[in-house]
Every structure is written in C-alpha cells, then in structure tokens.
Amino acid sequence: MRSNRAKVRAVSVAATLPMLAGALALGIPAAHAADHPLRDLLAGTRPAWATAKADKGATSDGARVSARVYLAGKDAAGLAAYAKAVSDPDSASYGRYLTAKQAQARFGATKAQVAAVKSWLTAAGLKVTGVTRHYVSVSGDVAAAEKAFGTQLHNFAKGSKTYRAPASAASVPQGLTDAVLTVTGLDNAPHMATHDDQLPPPDTVFRNAGPFSSYYGSKTASTLPSAYGTKIPYAVKGYTGKQLRAAYGAGTRTGKGVRVAITDAYASPTIAYDAATYAKRNGDAAWKTGQLHQSLPATYTNTEDCGASGWYGEETLDVEAVHAVAPAADVTYVGAASCTDGDLLDALGKVVDNHLADIVSNSWGEVEAVQTPDLAAAYDQVFQLGAVEGIGFYFSSGDDGDEVAGSGTKQVDSPANSAWVTAVGGTSLAVGKKDAYLWETGWGTDKAVLSADGKSWTDFPGAFTSGAGGGTSRTVAEPDYQQGVVPDALAKANNANGNRVVPDIAAIADPNTGFLVGQTQSSPDGKKQAYSEYRIGGTSLAAPTIAAIQALAQQARGKAIGFANPAIYAKYGSKVYHDVTDDPTGKGLAVARVDFHNGYDATDGLDTSVRSLGKDSSLSAVKGYDDVTGVGTPASGYVESYRRR
C-alpha cells in the first residue's frame, strides 16, 4: 500500500488523559485551585508523562517558552447549543446558519476579553507574539511563564529523552476564567523545527506492477493458486471517477455551486499540473480557470520530522478524488505550516474564519491516546464555529484498524473521535463491468505471499496489514445522534453511560480496490521528476470521496448541509445506504497482487501475494451499524435524499 493516512505530530505529545464527559459541551471547565485561592485550574494542561518519578528537577528560569492561550469566547455554552440546533433536521433552527462575521460577533471573544488576557500575560513578563480570533500567542522565559500560569516548569524523562512540562496543571486568574479556554505549549515535546525550512522535492517514484483488472474480476489470476476454493481476480489498476460516481449514485449531479476545502500539511509544488493532467488522461471534466485554489502559509516548519514530501501525495489524492466525483465543485486547498496540531488548527480556523467552503475534507489524524483535553477543546471550538456557519468537517477514521498492532492499545483516532465531525470509515469496493456496483466489504486486509514453488499461499490467509479505523472512544461521550442507532455493545464498551463510536459513514478505502492517482514524483536517483500514475487507498481516499458525495448532495439540497451527522443518522436503515458486511458473497473474498520489490521497477524482482478482504483486526462489518463502516456507504438515492421538498 502506498498511502497511509497522514499522521499528526502533537504540539505536546502526552499519554492518555481523562476527557471530561459531555460530548456536546465545549471546553474544559476550570477547577478552583485550593492552593491558589484567586486562580482556577485549566484541566489537562499537565501531561500524564510528567510524573514525580520522571521529574528531573526545575527547568532553568532563563529557558524560552512559546505558548498559545486559546480564547473561550463570550458564550461557549450557547455556541454548542446553537451548533446542535442548526444541524438537527428535527429542530426549528435547522439550517439557519450564521455568517462568519455573525458567528464571531455572537460567540467570539470580545475586545475586552482579549485585552484582559493580553494584560495578564504581559504583566507576568511574557511577550504577545500574535492575536487571532482563536488564541493569543506568547513567548518569554520560564520564570515569566511560571508567574503567568501559576505552575512550576520541570524537566521530565519521557522514554529516552527529557522534555519540559508543567509540574502541576496551569491556572488563570479567576477574573479570566470565562475568557480562557486552555493553554498549549507549556511542554516542549517534541522539538519544533526552525522557520527557515524549505519544502523538499517529491518522494521517489512509486508504481504498481501488473497484471491488473480494469474493473473488479475482469482478469483472473489463472496461473496462481486458488483462495477460498476458487481462482481469484487480480487487483484493479485503480478505479477512476466514472466508476466511483456510478457506485455511489452520483447521477447527473456535479457539485456545481458548492465549495469544498481540503486541509493537509505543506503543499505539493506540482498540484495544478498533476490535477489537470490526471483529469485529461482519465476522463474527468477539465478544471476551469479559478476552480482550484490554494491558501498557504508564508513559511513552513518541521519539514523533516513531519516528512513534508509525503504530504504531497495526500494533497494530490484529495484534490483529484474530490474533482473526480464532484467535477464542478470549487476546490480550495488549505495547507498547514507543519503537521503539528497547532498548525493544523490554524488551517481549520482559516477555513472557518473566512468561510472558504461548506465542506472540509481532512485525511489526517492520530491515535486518541495522544490527544489531550486541551487540544480536544481547541478542535471542538473550531468545529462548532463551523457548524453554526453551515460548514461540515469530514475526517478519515484511520488505516490501522483497532490500532492494537501499532500502539498496543485498542483505540480510535482523533480528531475523528470528535462528536462534531463526520468520521469516515473504509470499504473494499467491487465495481464490475459497465460500472455496475457489485458489493462492498469492510476494509481489512490479510496478506499471504506466494510459496517458493509457486503452488500455494504461505500461511494463508496470512497476517493483518491494514484496515479501516474504528471502535469506541474512551474520552468522548455518546452524542445524541448516535443513540438508538449504535448498538449498546459498542456504545457502552468502555463506559456504562455510553461513548462516541467511530465511524459515521464509509466509502472506498482498500488500496487493493483503490483509486488511480496521478502525481509528479522523483526518479530513484533523485535527478529527475516526472508525472506518473499509481493505485492508492486508505481512509485518506474515503474522506475526500464522501466529501465529494456531500457536495453532490448539497447541490441537490440547494443549501449548505453543514454538520451532517444528525442528517446522516436520520437516514439510517433506509435504502439510501449500502449496508456493508465483511463477506457479502458468503464465500470469502481475495485478490492477487504483483508488486515491484523496490516499489518502482522490476530490477529487484517481483512480489506476488494474495490479499484477503473483510479482515479488519478485531473490528467487524455486520448488518446494521458497525464500527468499520458506520451506517454504510451512499447508495443510489442518497444524493437526492437531501432535496428539499
């Protein structure tokens, strides 16, 4: 598999911290600090790894600190309530969205609040380095930060390294409790790169070896061993927009008049050329002048740690997939300065503050265990502001199934775990002759390689390689829209009161039944760059596919859909969804793959394998709602179900 869902590097990497219950409430309530009678604590600001046992002593007073104080706004509870009301089809306020200016005036921080926060910070000796609608950024020495936030900063051992962190939760003066949402950046794990980084060239070229099927089952691997009692087809070369539009019931809709934004980190230097070339070669409508936009930061950071060039493929996939499925939609790519939470929050905030789009596709995330309550609150605030403006956020659910193989712990991913976003799971998709929809399974892959004598598959069906992320959150309470749809066995798996379950909806993700993408890549020796095409997958594909389908649905509705989960769940159990299960044929499913050993040519030989479908770690796609595909995938009638009658 070429593409995995892009990973976020947290500004402050921490182990699991308990998030306060109430998925539809905003922020982290401050607790009164007994030892600071005139201050209130900001819960979640001391990372769990900052333990007494790991404490290496006080940080030097002269060490430098850069932090962000996120602003709560003047009516946090009202923001959450309004976001819920305008997103609920059964509410009298459904669809009564505010403009960005109205949302800021009604829910944003006041000038007086900002002034008070700045005054508090500067009085402590910190320098204000920036003010946005969402936060006040500051810098200064440790002594000033300790004075401002009422905590001591110590050095702590974390693994083999040592990082700075608060020895106790940060706090704010009581008079500022309602103005401050949280503070981030008091710990410095991991180290942030300097601001003079330059974007690297594209990654080394990747290609798929053949033989291929042009549609599912068109070419049988007749000379290879059988699997599940039958000869199996070769993997498809990569589906195109025409096939995906047919599979998910696009009809005549094109997304005309709808704006879609895509957030990732960095920016591919060849995206305009690649997108235009891909559309021309694969039968998509040509991009019109001004249809593709980019909103980019002035500088980039952390390019080495984030693997900047790897994000080019994410952007390319997202842009080409959205255009392939919704060819008339206006697309804006919003690149973050790095893969850290702070920079990605800036990109999301830019979309909301300027209302750059009504639909936002996001193919990135990280395991829930590293998301602390302070960051969760900052993300949810942006998502709620988007909801009141009629903006919906779609996040890929992850590519590692239940995450046990990678993290050792069964968990979901974030920000897909937020109750304020649409989490998109993944499937294996079979599109047959004449673009006929055949079936889907939950995406989960077991891999076995061809034996040395070529007569069998070694240890068939083999080991788990990848699959759609999903499961039950440990930190986010069950939202109203999931109640009555999500089975108690899932919702109450970690908490008797119920928790958020991921995903909400799904689409094609399996790279063995994946999408054909075109990208400029570097030659193996790095001396040349050229456009080429390859098959790709992951929920990085599912998220933009669903975002594009939602663009078609919004065109049908004639008005923004906004935060879509209440509407998505309201349609549960109807014929507008494919109810996806792991083994739709009842016989077992697999495809044969032949790959270049080195990833780009036959110089080092070929690798032949069988990929069994519908094998997603401990997760299962079953009849009804499940933690691999949610309510299912869009079927014929889904797009038109949004038409106002």
C-alpha positions in Angstrom: 0.0 0.0 0.0 1.4 3.4 -1.0 -0.7 5.7 1.2 -1.4 5.7 4.8 -3.5 8.3 6.4 -1.2 11.2 7.3 -0.1 11.4 10.9 -0.4 14.5 13.1 2.6 15.5 15.3 1.1 16.8 18.5 2.5 20.1 19.8 2.6 18.4 23.2 2.7 14.7 23.0 1.1 13.1 26.0 -0.3 9.8 27.2 -4.0 9.4 27.7 -5.7 11.9 29.9 -9.3 11.6 31.0 -11.5 13.9 29.0 -14.5 15.4 30.7 -17.8 13.9 29.9 -20.3 15.6 27.7 -19.5 15.3 24.0 -21.8 18.2 23.2 -20.3 20.6 25.7 -17.3 22.9 24.8 -14.1 23.3 26.6 -12.5 22.3 29.8 -14.2 23.7 32.9 -11.7 25.3 35.3 -11.4 23.7 38.7 -10.9 26.0 41.7 -7.3 25.7 42.9 -7.2 25.2 46.7 -3.6 26.3 46.9 -4.2 29.3 44.6 -7.4 30.8 46.1 -7.6 33.5 43.4 -6.9 31.3 40.4 -8.7 28.5 38.5 -7.1 25.4 37.1 -7.0 24.5 33.4 -7.6 20.8 33.4 -5.5 18.7 31.1 -2.5 21.1 30.8 -0.1 18.8 32.7 0.8 15.8 30.5 0.4 12.4 32.0 4.0 11.6 31.5 5.1 14.4 33.8 5.1 12.2 36.9 7.0 12.6 40.1 9.1 9.5 39.2 10.1 11.1 35.9 10.9 14.5 37.4 14.5 15.6 36.7 14.2 19.0 38.5 13.2 22.5 37.7 13.8 24.0 34.3 16.2 26.9 34.1 14.4 30.2 34.6 16.0 31.6 31.5 14.9 28.8 29.1 12.5 30.0 26.4 8.8 29.2 26.2 6.3 29.7 23.4 2.6 29.1 24.2 -0.9 29.7 23.0 -3.7 30.8 25.2 -6.9 29.7 23.5 -9.9 32.1 24.0 -13.2 30.7 25.2 -15.3 33.4 23.6 -18.2 35.1 25.3 -20.8 32.3 25.2 -19.3 28.8 25.0 -22.4 27.0 26.1 -24.5 29.0 23.7 -22.1 28.1 20.8 -22.5 24.4 21.5 -26.3 24.7 21.8 -26.7 26.7 18.6 -24.4 24.4 16.6 -26.5 21.4 17.7 -29.8 23.2 16.8 -28.8 24.3 13.3 -27.5 20.8 12.5 -30.6 18.8 13.6 -33.2 18.2 10.9 -35.9 18.0 13.6 -35.1 21.4 15.0 -36.9 24.6 14.1 -33.5 26.2 13.7 -32.2 23.6 11.2 -30.2 25.3 8.5 -30.4 28.8 10.0 -26.7 29.4 9.7 -24.8 32.5 10.7 -22.2 34.2 8.6 -18.6 34.1 9.8 -19.0 37.7 10.9 -22.2 37.0 12.8 -20.7 33.9 14.4 -17.7 35.9 15.6 -19.9 38.7 16.9 -22.2 36.3 18.8 -19.7 33.8 20.1 -16.2 35.1 19.6 -14.0 36.7 22.3 -14.8 40.3 22.9 -12.2 43.1 22.6 -12.3 43.4 26.4 -11.6 39.8 26.9 -8.6 39.8 24.5 -7.3 43.0 26.2 -7.6 41.4 29.6 -5.8 38.3 28.5 -3.0 40.3 26.9 -2.7 42.5 30.0 -2.4 39.4 32.3 0.2 37.8 30.1 2.3 40.9 29.6 2.1 41.8 33.3 3.8 38.4 34.0 6.6 39.3 31.7 5.6 37.4 28.6 5.6 39.0 25.1 2.5 38.7 23.0 3.6 37.5 19.5 0.2 37.2 17.8 -3.5 37.5 18.3 -6.1 35.6 16.2 -9.8 35.1 16.7 -8.9 31.8 18.5 -5.9 32.5 20.6 -3.2 34.8 21.9 0.3 33.5 21.3 3.1 34.5 23.7 6.8 33.9 24.2 9.2 34.5 27.1 11.3 32.8 29.7 10.4 30.1 32.1 10.2 32.4 35.0 7.6 34.6 33.3 5.6 31.6 32.1 5.5 30.2 35.7 4.3 33.5 37.0 1.6 33.8 34.3 0.2 30.2 34.6 0.7 29.5 38.3 2.7 26.4 37.9 6.4 25.3 38.0 8.0 24.0 34.8 10.3 21.0 35.3 12.3 18.7 33.1 10.8 15.1 32.9 12.1 11.9 31.4 9.9 10.6 28.6 11.3 7.5 27.1 15.0 8.0 26.3 14.6 11.8 26.1 13.9 14.7 28.5 11.3 17.4 28.0 9.9 20.4 29.8 6.4 20.3 31.2 4.2 21.8 34.0 4.7 20.0 37.3 1.0 20.8 38.0 -1.9 22.0 36.0 -1.7 25.5 34.7 -4.1 28.1 36.1 -5.5 31.5 35.3 -6.7 34.4 37.5 -10.4 33.9 38.5 -11.4 37.1 36.6 -10.2 35.5 33.3 -11.8 32.1 33.8 -14.6 32.8 31.3 -12.2 34.2 28.8 -9.6 31.4 28.6 -10.4 28.0 27.1 -7.0 26.4 27.6 -3.2 26.9 27.1 -0.9 24.7 25.0 2.8 24.7 24.5 4.0 24.8 28.1 5.6 21.4 27.5 8.1 21.1 24.6 7.7 17.6 23.4 8.5 17.2 20.6 11.1 19.7 19.5 9.8 22.1 16.8 11.9 22.9 13.8 13.0 26.4 12.9 11.1 28.6 10.5 13.7 28.6 7.7 12.9 25.1 6.4 12.2 24.7 2.7 9.9 22.2 1.1 11.8 19.1 -0.2 11.3 17.7 -3.7 8.7 14.9 -4.2 9.2 11.4 -2.9 10.8 8.7 -5.0 8.6 7.4 -7.7 6.1 4.6 -6.8 4.5 2.3 -9.4 2.2 -0.7 -9.3 3.3 -3.8 -11.1 0.7 -5.8 -13.2 -1.2 -7.7 -14.2 -4.3 -5.7 -13.4 -8.0 -5.9 -13.6 -9.6 -2.9 -15.3 -12.8 -3.5 -13.3 -13.3 -6.0 -10.5 -13.0 -9.5 -11.8 -12.0 -8.6 -15.4 -8.7 -10.5 -15.2 -8.4 -13.8 -13.3 -5.1 -15.0 -11.8 -5.5 -18.4 -13.5 -1.9 -19.4 -13.1 -1.8 -18.6 -9.4 -3.1 -20.8 -6.5 -6.8 -20.6 -5.6 -8.1 -18.9 -2.5 -11.4 -19.8 -0.7 -11.9 -22.6 -3.2 -11.7 -20.5 -6.4 -9.4 -18.7 -8.7 -9.2 -15.0 -7.8 -9.0 -11.8 -9.8 -6.0 -9.5 -10.0 -6.3 -6.2 -8.1 -7.7 -3.4 -10.2 -5.3 -0.9 -11.8 -7.2 1.8 -9.9 -10.8 3.0 -10.2 -11.5 6.3 -11.8 -14.1 9.0 -11.1 -16.6 7.5 -13.6 -16.6 4.2 -11.7 -16.9 5.8 -8.3 -19.7 8.1 -9.3 -21.6 5.1 -10.6 -21.0 3.1 -7.4 -22.2 5.8 -5.1 -25.2 7.1 -7.1 -24.0 10.5 -8.3 -26.5 10.6 -11.1 -26.3 13.9 -13.0 -25.1 15.9 -10.1 -21.6 17.5 -10.4 -21.3 19.6 -7.3 -21.8 22.8 -9.2 -22.0 25.9 -7.0 -20.5 24.0 -4.0 -17.2 24.9 -2.3 -15.0 22.1 -0.9 -11.9 22.7 1.2 -9.1 20.3 1.8 -6.7 20.6 4.7 -3.3 18.8 4.9 0.2 19.9 5.8 2.6 21.7 3.3 1.8 21.9 -0.4 2.7 20.0 -3.5 4.6 22.2 -5.9 3.1 20.4 -8.9 -0.6 20.1 -7.8 -2.1 22.2 -10.6 -0.2 20.4 -13.3 -0.9 17.0 -11.8 -4.6 17.6 -11.3 -5.0 18.9 -14.8 -3.0 16.0 -16.4 -4.9 13.4 -14.4 -8.3 14.8 -15.3 -7.4 14.8 -19.0 -6.0 11.3 -19.0 -8.8 9.7 -17.0 -12.0 11.2 -18.5 -12.8 13.8 -15.8 -14.0 17.2 -16.7 -11.2 19.7 -17.3 -10.5 22.1 -14.4 -11.9 25.5 -15.2 -9.9 28.6 -14.6 -10.1 29.6 -11.0 -11.7 26.3 -9.9 -8.7 25.1 -7.9 -7.3 27.5 -5.3 -4.5 27.2 -2.7 -4.3 29.1 0.6 -0.8 28.6 2.0 1.3 29.9 4.9 4.2 32.2 4.4 6.7 29.7 5.9 6.9 26.0 6.7 8.3 24.3 9.8 9.2 20.8 11.0 9.6 19.5 7.4 12.0 16.7 8.4 10.1 15.3 11.3 6.8 15.6 9.5 8.1 14.1 6.3 6.9 17.0 4.2 7.2 15.4 0.8 4.9 12.5 1.9 2.1 15.0 2.4 2.3 15.9 -1.3 0.6 12.6 -2.1 -2.1 13.3 0.4 -3.0 16.6 -1.2 -2.8 15.1 -4.7 -5.1 12.2 -3.7 -7.6 14.5 -2.0 -7.8 17.1 -4.8 -8.0 14.5 -7.6 -10.6 12.4 -5.8 -12.9 15.3 -5.0 -12.7 16.5 -8.6 -13.3 13.0 -10.0 -16.5 12.6 -8.0 -17.7 16.2 -8.0 -16.2 17.6 -11.1 -17.9 21.0 -11.0 -17.2 21.7 -7.3 -14.9 24.6 -6.4 -11.8 23.2 -4.5 -9.6 25.2 -2.1 -6.5 23.5 -0.7 -5.6 25.0 2.7 -2.0 23.9 3.6 -0.8 23.9 7.2 2.7 25.1 8.0 3.5 21.7 9.5 1.9 18.5 10.8 1.5 19.7 14.3 -1.8 20.3 16.0 -1.3 24.0 16.3 -0.6 24.5 12.6 -3.4 22.2 11.6 -5.8 24.1 13.9 -4.6 27.3 12.2 -5.6 25.8 8.8 -9.0 24.7 10.0 -9.5 28.1 11.7 -8.7 29.8 8.4 -11.5 27.9 6.7 -14.0 28.9 9.4 -12.9 32.5 9.9 -13.1 33.2 6.1 -15.8 30.6 5.3 -13.7 29.3 2.5 -16.0 26.3 2.0 -19.1 24.5 3.2 -17.5 21.0 3.2 -14.0 20.3 4.5 -12.1 17.0 3.8 -9.3 16.1 6.3 -7.2 13.0 5.7 -5.0 13.1 8.8 -5.1 12.3 12.5 -3.5 10.4 15.3 -4.4 7.8 18.0 -6.8 9.1 20.7 -4.2 8.4 23.4 -2.0 11.3 22.4 -4.9 13.9 22.2 -5.1 15.8 25.5 -8.2 17.5 26.7 -6.8 21.0 26.0 -6.3 20.2 22.3 -9.7 18.4 22.1 -11.3 21.6 23.3 -9.5 23.7 20.8 -10.5 21.5 18.0 -14.1 21.2 19.1 -14.4 25.0 19.3 -13.4 25.3 15.6 -15.8 22.5 14.6 -18.7 24.2 16.5 -18.0 27.5 14.9 -18.0 25.8 11.6 -21.3 24.1 12.4 -23.1 27.4 13.1 -21.8 28.7 9.8 -23.1 25.6 7.9 -19.6 24.0 7.5 -19.2 20.3 7.8 -15.9 18.6 8.6 -15.1 15.1 7.3 -12.2 13.1 8.9 -10.7 9.8 7.8 -11.0 7.2 10.6 -7.6 5.7 10.3 -5.8 2.9 8.4 -4.7 0.6 11.2 -8.0 -1.0 12.3 -8.3 -1.1 16.1 -4.8 0.3 16.4 -3.6 -2.6 18.6 -0.9 -3.7 16.1 0.7 -0.2 16.1 0.0 1.1 19.5 -0.6 -1.9 21.7 -4.0 -0.5 22.8 -7.4 -0.8 21.3 -8.5 2.7 20.5 -9.9 5.1 17.9 -8.2 8.1 16.2 -8.7 11.8 16.7 -9.9 14.3 15.6 -12.3 11.7 14.0 -13.4 10.9 17.6 -14.9 14.4 18.0 -18.7 14.4 18.3 -18.6 17.4 16.0 -17.1 15.8 12.9 -18.2 13.1 10.4 -15.8 10.2 10.8 -15.4 8.3 7.5 -14.6 4.6 7.6 -13.5 2.4 4.7 -14.5 -0.4 2.5 -13.3 -2.7 -0.2 -15.3 -1.9 -3.3 -16.1 -4.1 -6.3 -17.2 -2.2 -9.4 -17.9 -4.6 -12.3 -18.4 -4.4 -16.0 -20.2 -1.3 -17.3 -19.6 0.4 -13.9 -22.0 -1.8 -12.1 -21.9 -1.8 -8.3 -21.3 -5.4 -7.2 -20.6 -5.3 -3.5 -18.5 -3.9 -0.7 -16.8 -5.3 2.4 -15.5 -3.6 5.4 -11.9 -2.7 4.6 -9.4 -5.0 6.4 -6.6 -6.9 4.7 -4.8 -10.1 5.5 -1.7 -10.8 3.3 0.0 -14.1 2.4 2.8 -14.5 0.0 3.3 -17.0 -2.8 5.3 -20.0 -1.8 8.8 -20.6 -3.3 7.4 -23.3 -5.6 4.5 -21.2 -6.7 1.9 -23.8 -5.7 0.4 -22.3 -2.6 0.0 -19.3 -0.4 2.3 -19.4 2.6 0.3 -19.5 5.9 -2.9 -18.5 4.2 -4.7 -16.1 4.8 -1.6 -14.5 6.4 -1.2 -11.6 8.7 -3.2 -8.4 9.1 -1.7 -5.5 7.2 -4.2 -2.6 7.4 -7.8 -1.8 7.7 -10.4 1.0 8.4 -10.1 2.6 11.8 -13.0 2.4 14.2 -14.2 1.5 17.6 -15.4 3.1 20.8 -13.9 6.3 22.2 -12.6 6.3 25.7 -12.9 10.1 26.2 -15.9 11.4 24.2 -19.4 10.9 25.4 -22.1 9.3 23.2 -23.7 12.1 21.1 -27.5 12.3 20.8 -27.5 11.4 17.1 -25.9 8.0 17.7 -28.4 7.0 20.4 -30.9 4.4 19.2 -28.7 3.6 16.2 -25.4 2.4 17.6 -25.7 -0.9 19.5 -25.1 -0.8 23.2 -22.4 -3.4 22.8 -20.4 -0.8 21.0 -21.5 2.4 22.7 -21.1 1.0 26.2 -17.9 -0.9 25.6 -15.8 1.5 27.7 -18.4 3.2 29.8 -21.9 2.2 31.0 -23.1 5.7 30.1 -22.1 5.3 26.5 -19.3 6.8 24.4 -18.9 8.1 20.8 -18.4 5.3 18.3 -16.4 5.7 15.1 -17.1 5.9 12.1 -20.3 7.5 11.0 -20.3 6.6 7.3 -17.9 5.0 4.8 -16.6 4.7 1.3 -13.8 3.1 -0.7 -10.5 2.8 1.1 -8.9 -0.6 0.4 -5.7 0.0 -1.7 -6.4 -3.4 -3.3 -9.6 -2.0 -4.8 -8.3 1.6 -4.8 -8.3 4.8 -6.8 -5.9 5.7 -9.6 -4.0 8.9 -8.8 -1.5 10.9 -10.8 1.5 12.7 -9.3 4.8 14.2 -10.2 7.5 12.1 -8.5 11.3 11.9 -8.3 13.4 9.3 -10.1 15.1 6.8 -7.8 18.4 8.7 -8.1 16.6 12.0 -7.4 17.8 13.7 -10.5 14.6 13.8 -12.5 10.9 14.4 -11.8 8.1 13.2 -14.0 4.3 12.6 -13.8 3.1 9.0 -13.3 0.1 7.2 -12.0 -0.5 4.6 -9.3 -3.2 2.9 -7.3 -3.8 4.3 -3.8 -6.1 3.7 -0.9 -6.6 4.3 2.8 -9.3 6.3 4.6 -7.3 9.1 3.1 -9.4 8.2 0.0 -12.6 7.6 1.8 -12.8 11.1 3.3 -12.5 13.1 0.1 -14.8 10.6 -1.6 -17.5 11.3 1.0 -16.8 15.0 0.9 -17.4 15.0 -2.8 -20.6 13.0 -2.4 -21.7 15.5 0.1 -21.0 18.2 -2.5 -23.4 16.5 -4.8 -26.0 16.2 -2.0 -25.6 19.9 -1.2 -26.2 20.8 -4.9 -29.4 18.7 -4.7 -30.5 20.5 -1.5 -29.7 23.9 -2.8 -28.3 25.0 0.6 -25.4 24.1 2.8 -25.8 20.8 4.7 -23.5 21.9 7.5 -22.5 19.4 10.2 -24.1 16.3 8.6 -24.2 13.7 11.3 -27.7 14.3 12.6 -29.0 14.1 9.0 -26.8 11.0 8.2 -28.2 9.1 11.2 -31.7 10.2 10.5 -31.5 8.3 7.2 -30.2 5.1 8.9 -31.9 1.9 7.9 -33.2 3.3 4.6 -32.4 2.2 1.1 -30.1 5.3 0.6 -27.3 3.3 2.1 -25.4 0.1 1.1 -25.4 -1.9 4.3 -21.9 -3.3 4.2 -20.8 -6.6 5.7 -17.5 -8.4 5.8 -18.4 -11.3 3.5 -21.2 -10.2 1.1 -20.9 -13.3 -1.1 -20.7 -15.8 1.8 -17.7 -17.5 0.1 -14.7 -15.5 1.2 -13.1 -12.8 -1.0 -9.5 -12.1 -2.1 -7.5 -10.6 -4.9 -4.0 -11.3 -6.2 -1.3 -8.6 -6.3 2.0 -8.4 -8.0 4.3 -5.6 -6.8 7.7 -4.4 -7.7 10.0 -5.4 -4.8 11.7 -2.0 -4.8 8.4 -0.1 -5.4 9.1 1.3 -8.9 10.6 -1.3 -11.4 11.4 -5.0 -11.9 15.2 -4.6 -11.3 15.0 -6.3 -7.8 12.2 -8.7 -8.7 8.5 -9.0 -8.1 6.5 -9.9 -5.0 3.3 -11.9 -5.5 0.7 -12.1 -2.8 -2.9 -12.8 -2.0 -4.9 -10.1 -0.1 -8.0 -11.4 1.7 -10.8 -8.8 2.1 -13.0 -8.1 5.1 -10.5 -8.9 7.8 -10.3 -5.7 9.9 -8.3 -6.6 13.0 -10.9 -7.1 15.8 -13.4 -4.9 14.1 -16.3 -6.3 12.1 -18.7 -5.0 9.4 -22.1 -6.6 10.1 -25.7 -5.9 9.3 -26.8 -2.6 10.6 -24.5 0.0 12.2 -20.9 -1.2 12.8 -17.5 0.1 13.8 -15.9 -0.3 10.4 -18.5 1.3 8.0 -20.9 3.2 10.3 -24.3 3.4 8.8 -22.9 2.1 5.5 -22.0 3.7 2.2 -24.0 6.0 -0.1 -26.3 4.2 -2.5 -28.5 5.3 -5.3 -30.9 7.8 -3.8 -28.6 9.1 -1.1 -27.7 12.3 -3.0 -31.2 13.1 -4.0 -32.5 12.4 -0.4 -31.2 15.8 0.5 -33.5 17.6 -1.9 -35.8 20.0 -0.1 -39.4 19.1 -0.7 
